[in-house]
């Protein structure tokens, strides 16, 4: 019975050693999985920071690079003016008028009034310039300024001209 007991205990000891080895292997595998999960979390965090950095760098380039390139282009291409017009969502003429009118209201009113006088007296001014060219000196000419609602609006401007 002693031998049978020893064999039974030896079998149990072998099973216990096998169970311990299996337990160590499972614990080792769990450690690997936990480390892998920790690494994945760290990678996601780093990827988030890299994405945020990329967005910031892209925004910085997006705001500065077009202006640098536009100013480096030949002036005849009018890239800065086109960018300004596109930013205002207007064609270049209307964008220019808007920028001028917002920049200095009094000077803009002067331009508008001078343009109105030129348009209203175009033929007289052409004739007067021809007479000045023919005489090769300054000549006096008469123009007509209409009194309409828009003229009354800028009455104070007329006194400054």
C-alpha positions as CSV (number, residue, x, y, z in Angstrom):
1,X,0.0,0.0,0.0
2,X,2.9,2.2,0.6
3,X,4.0,1.8,-3.0
4,X,0.5,2.4,-4.3
5,X,0.4,5.6,-2.2
6,X,3.7,6.7,-3.5
7,X,2.6,6.2,-7.1
8,X,-0.6,8.0,-6.5
9,X,1.2,10.9,-4.9
10,X,3.8,10.9,-7.6
11,X,1.0,11.1,-10.2
12,X,-0.6,13.9,-8.2
13,X,2.7,15.7,-7.9
14,X,3.2,15.4,-11.7
15,X,-0.3,16.7,-12.3
16,X,0.4,19.5,-9.8
17,X,3.6,20.4,-11.6
18,X,1.7,20.4,-14.9
19,X,-1.0,22.6,-13.5
20,X,1.6,25.0,-12.1
21,X,3.3,25.1,-15.5
22,X,0.0,25.7,-17.2
23,X,-0.8,28.4,-14.7
24,X,2.6,30.1,-15.3
25,X,2.1,29.9,-19.0
26,X,-1.4,31.5,-18.7
27,X,-0.1,34.2,-16.4
28,X,2.7,34.9,-18.8
29,X,0.2,35.1,-21.7
30,X,-2.0,37.5,-19.7
31,X,1.1,39.7,-19.0
32,X,1.8,39.8,-22.8
33,X,-1.8,40.7,-23.5
34,X,-1.9,43.4,-20.8
35,X,1.4,44.8,-22.1
36,X,0.0,44.8,-25.7
37,X,-3.2,46.6,-24.5
38,X,-1.0,49.2,-22.7
39,X,1.1,49.6,-25.8
40,X,-2.1,50.0,-28.0
41,X,-3.4,52.6,-25.6
42,X,-0.1,54.4,-25.7
43,X,0.0,54.2,-29.5
44,X,-3.6,55.6,-29.7
45,X,-2.6,58.5,-27.5
46,X,0.6,59.2,-29.5
47,X,-1.4,59.0,-32.7
48,X,-3.9,61.5,-31.3
49,X,-1.1,63.9,-30.5
50,X,0.5,63.4,-33.9
51,X,-2.9,64.1,-35.6
52,X,-3.4,67.2,-33.6
53,X,0.1,68.4,-34.4
54,X,-0.5,67.7,-38.1
55,X,-3.8,69.7,-38.0
56,X,-2.0,72.6,-36.4
57,X,0.9,72.5,-38.8
58,X,-1.5,72.2,-41.7
59,X,-3.6,75.2,-40.5
60,X,-0.4,77.3,-40.1
61,X,0.7,76.4,-43.6
62,X,-2.8,77.0,-45.0
63,X,-2.9,80.5,-43.6
64,X,0.6,81.6,-44.4
65,X,1.7,79.8,-47.6
66,X,-0.9,81.2,-50.0
67,X,0.0,84.8,-49.1
68,X,3.7,84.1,-49.5
69,X,3.2,82.4,-52.9
70,X,0.8,85.2,-54.0
71,X,3.3,87.9,-53.2
72,X,6.1,86.0,-54.9
73,X,4.1,85.7,-58.2
74,X,4.5,88.4,-60.8
75,X,2.4,91.5,-60.1
76,X,0.6,91.2,-63.5
77,X,-1.1,88.0,-62.2
78,X,-2.9,89.9,-59.5
79,X,-3.0,87.0,-57.1
80,X,-3.2,89.1,-53.9
81,X,-6.1,91.0,-55.3
82,X,-7.8,87.9,-56.4
83,X,-7.4,86.3,-53.0
84,X,-8.8,89.5,-51.4
85,X,-11.8,89.4,-53.8
86,X,-12.4,85.7,-53.2
87,X,-12.2,86.3,-49.4
88,X,-15.0,88.9,-49.7
89,X,-16.9,86.7,-52.1
90,X,-17.1,89.5,-54.7
91,X,-15.8,90.1,-58.1
92,X,-12.5,92.1,-58.2
93,X,-14.2,95.4,-59.1
94,X,-16.8,95.2,-56.3
95,X,-14.2,94.0,-53.8
96,X,-12.0,97.0,-54.7
97,X,-14.8,99.4,-54.2
98,X,-15.7,97.8,-50.9
99,X,-12.1,98.0,-49.7
100,X,-11.7,101.6,-50.8
101,X,-15.0,102.7,-49.2
102,X,-14.2,101.0,-45.9
103,X,-10.6,102.2,-45.8
104,X,-11.3,105.9,-45.9
105,X,-14.9,107.1,-46.3
106,X,-14.2,110.7,-47.1
107,X,-11.6,109.8,-49.8
108,X,-14.1,107.3,-51.3
109,X,-16.8,109.9,-51.5
110,X,-14.4,112.2,-53.3
111,X,-13.6,109.4,-55.8
112,X,-17.4,108.8,-56.4
113,X,-18.1,112.5,-56.8
114,X,-15.2,113.0,-59.2
115,X,-16.3,110.0,-61.2
116,X,-19.9,111.4,-61.4
117,X,-18.6,114.8,-62.5
118,X,-16.4,113.1,-65.2
119,X,-19.3,110.9,-66.4
120,X,-21.7,113.8,-66.5
121,X,-19.3,116.1,-68.4
122,X,-17.4,113.6,-70.5
123,X,-17.9,115.3,-73.9
124,X,-17.0,118.8,-72.5
125,X,-13.9,117.4,-70.8
126,X,-12.7,115.7,-74.0
127,X,-13.3,119.0,-76.0
128,X,-11.4,121.0,-73.3
129,X,-8.5,118.6,-73.3
130,X,-8.3,118.9,-77.1
131,X,-8.3,122.7,-76.9
132,X,-5.5,122.5,-74.3
133,X,-3.5,120.2,-76.5
134,X,-4.0,122.5,-79.5
135,X,-3.1,125.6,-77.5
136,X,-0.2,123.8,-75.7
137,X,-1.2,125.5,-72.5
138,X,-3.9,125.4,-69.8
139,X,-7.4,126.6,-70.8
140,X,-10.6,127.3,-68.9
141,X,-13.5,125.1,-69.4
142,X,-17.0,125.0,-67.9
143,X,-18.7,121.9,-66.6
144,X,-22.2,121.4,-65.3
145,X,-22.8,119.8,-61.9
146,X,-26.3,118.4,-61.5
147,X,-28.2,118.9,-58.3
148,X,-29.8,115.6,-57.5
149,X,-30.5,113.7,-54.3
150,X,-27.1,112.1,-54.2
151,X,-25.5,115.5,-54.7
152,X,-27.4,116.9,-51.7
153,X,-26.3,113.9,-49.7
154,X,-22.6,114.9,-50.2
155,X,-23.1,118.6,-50.0
156,X,-20.4,118.9,-47.4
157,X,-18.0,117.2,-49.7
158,X,-18.6,119.8,-52.5
159,X,-17.3,122.6,-50.2
160,X,-14.1,120.6,-49.6
161,X,-13.4,120.2,-53.3
